[in-house]
Amino acid sequence: MRLKLEDISLDILYDFIENGNPDKADPAIVEYLEVLDKVRGMRLRFSNFPSKDHIIKHLMKVDGFSRYLATQFYNDATQYFYCDTKITKEAYINMYAEDQEKDIALARALAKDVSDLAKISKMRMDLASLRQLHVADKEELPEEWFAKPWKLYAMDAEFLGLPTVNRHKLAEQIDNLPELSEKEREMIKREAAVLPVKIFVDGSEDARKS
């Protein structure tokens, strides 16, 4: 089915650029690109189109677009030529910075004395601030920092690089603790690997539940 101009959006355009065949482009996509380029050209002619409203009114009066469609074309053109998501802060910064660069170039051409040059230097500082050149780039943290950590459990001290323990002496030390019950001694010995470890302990054998 053939598309209409009002059916085209930036998503459709990006998909065509990525996957489409330029030799078989739908006429509506070609027309859409021409309108976006026209809007960009009007933005560059600041003396004739000093604001967004002037451009939208021109699209309505000369091209016959509705206000909604004219506004959409203006927004899409701003987005397409200055950024790549829905008119973002970065897109506006780039757009206004480009305008300011033109103002600086014009001011240089018209400068007559040192006072004018000082004003131009101030304009350059304002431009640097607009482009946020004073702001440090955001540090990208390695993805592995956010990865779920591995947990390693071991009952063998030597496996972990720790000194080995004489289990016979450890068993004697546990047996010589008079305040422990027989069930508590057995539990401690199993947890210290003096006796074979039980993964699943019966409730009646668990000294903590006594």
C-alpha positions in Angstrom: 0.0 0.0 0.0 1.3 3.4 -1.0 2.1 5.7 1.9 0.9 9.3 2.4 3.2 12.1 3.4 1.4 12.5 6.8 2.0 8.8 7.4 5.8 9.2 7.5 7.7 9.6 10.7 11.3 9.6 11.8 11.0 5.9 12.8 9.9 5.0 9.2 12.7 7.1 7.8 15.3 5.5 10.0 14.1 2.1 9.1 14.2 3.0 5.4 17.8 4.3 5.7 18.8 1.1 7.5 17.0 -1.4 5.4 15.4 0.2 2.3 16.5 0.5 -1.3 17.1 4.1 -2.4 16.2 3.2 -6.0 12.8 2.0 -4.8 12.0 4.6 -2.2 8.3 5.3 -1.7 7.5 8.8 -3.1 6.1 9.8 0.3 9.5 9.1 2.0 11.2 11.2 -0.7 8.8 14.0 -0.2 9.2 13.8 3.6 12.9 14.2 3.3 12.5 17.1 0.9 10.2 18.9 3.5 12.7 18.2 6.3 15.5 19.6 4.2 13.3 22.6 3.3 12.7 23.3 7.0 16.4 23.1 7.7 17.1 25.5 4.8 14.6 28.0 6.3 16.3 27.8 9.7 19.6 28.8 8.0 18.0 31.9 6.5 17.5 33.6 9.8 16.8 37.0 8.3 13.7 35.6 6.6 12.7 33.0 9.2 13.8 34.3 12.6 11.7 31.9 14.7 10.0 28.5 14.7 6.6 30.3 14.4 7.7 32.0 11.1 8.7 28.7 9.6 5.5 26.9 10.7 3.3 29.8 9.3 5.2 29.5 6.0 4.6 25.8 5.8 0.9 26.4 6.4 0.4 29.3 4.0 2.7 28.3 1.1 2.6 24.5 1.3 -0.9 24.1 2.7 0.0 21.9 5.7 -2.2 22.0 8.8 -0.6 23.5 11.9 -0.2 20.1 13.5 1.6 18.7 10.4 3.7 21.8 10.0 4.8 21.6 13.6 5.5 17.9 13.3 7.8 18.6 10.2 9.6 21.4 12.1 10.2 19.1 15.1 11.2 16.1 12.9 13.7 18.3 11.0 15.2 19.6 14.2 15.5 16.1 15.5 16.8 14.6 12.2 19.6 17.1 11.6 20.6 17.8 15.2 20.1 14.6 17.2 18.5 11.2 17.1 15.8 11.0 19.7 12.6 13.0 20.3 13.8 16.6 20.4 16.2 16.3 23.3 18.2 18.9 25.3 21.3 18.0 23.2 19.4 18.7 20.0 18.5 22.2 21.2 22.0 22.9 22.4 23.4 21.9 19.0 20.8 24.0 17.2 21.3 27.1 19.3 25.1 26.7 19.2 25.0 26.6 15.4 23.1 29.9 15.4 25.5 31.5 17.8 28.5 30.5 15.7 26.9 32.3 12.8 26.4 35.4 15.0 30.1 35.3 16.0 31.2 35.0 12.4 29.0 38.0 11.5 30.3 40.0 14.4 33.8 39.4 13.4 33.1 40.6 9.9 31.6 43.8 11.3 34.1 44.4 14.1 35.7 47.9 14.0 37.7 48.2 17.2 39.1 46.5 20.3 35.7 47.0 22.1 34.0 44.9 19.4 36.6 42.2 19.7 36.1 42.0 23.5 32.4 41.5 22.9 33.1 38.8 20.4 35.3 37.0 23.0 32.4 37.2 25.4 30.2 35.6 22.8 32.7 32.8 22.4 32.8 32.2 26.1 29.0 32.0 26.1 29.1 29.6 23.2 31.6 27.3 25.1 29.2 27.5 28.1 26.2 26.6 25.9 28.1 23.6 24.6 28.9 22.6 28.2 32.6 22.4 27.5 33.2 23.1 31.2 31.4 20.0 32.1 33.5 16.8 32.4 32.5 13.9 30.2 30.5 11.3 32.1 32.7 8.4 33.1 31.6 5.1 31.7 31.9 2.5 34.4 32.9 -1.0 33.2 29.9 -3.3 32.8 31.6 -6.0 34.9 31.2 -3.8 37.9 27.5 -4.3 37.8 27.6 -8.1 37.1 26.2 -10.4 39.7 29.2 -11.6 41.8 30.2 -15.3 42.0 30.0 -16.9 45.4 32.4 -19.7 46.2 32.0 -21.8 49.3 34.7 -24.2 50.5 35.3 -26.3 53.5 39.0 -26.8 52.7 41.2 -24.1 54.1 44.1 -25.2 51.9 41.9 -24.7 48.8 41.5 -21.0 49.9 45.2 -20.6 50.4 44.9 -20.7 54.2 47.0 -22.7 56.7 45.7 -26.2 57.3 44.3 -27.2 60.7 45.2 -30.3 62.7 41.7 -31.7 63.0 42.6 -34.1 65.8 43.8 -31.3 68.0 40.7 -29.2 67.0 38.5 -32.1 68.0 40.3 -32.4 71.4 39.8 -28.6 72.0 36.1 -28.9 71.2 35.7 -32.0 73.6 37.4 -30.0 76.4 34.8 -27.3 76.4 32.6 -28.3 79.3 29.9 -25.8 78.7 28.9 -27.6 75.4 26.4 -30.4 75.2 27.1 -33.5 73.2 24.8 -32.4 70.4 26.6 -29.0 70.2 30.0 -30.6 70.1 28.9 -32.8 67.2 27.5 -29.8 65.4 30.7 -27.8 65.8 32.8 -30.7 64.7 30.8 -31.2 61.5 30.9 -27.5 60.7 34.7 -27.5 61.3 34.9 -30.6 59.0 36.3 -32.7 61.9 33.3 -35.0 61.3 31.8 -35.6 57.8 29.6 -32.7 56.8 25.9 -33.1 56.6 24.2 -31.0 54.0 20.7 -31.7 55.2 20.5 -31.9 58.9 17.5 -33.4 60.7 15.7 -31.0 63.0 16.4 -33.2 66.0 20.1 -33.1 65.3 20.4 -29.3 65.0 21.7 -28.0 68.3 20.5 -24.5 67.4 16.9 -25.7 67.5 17.2 -27.4 70.8 
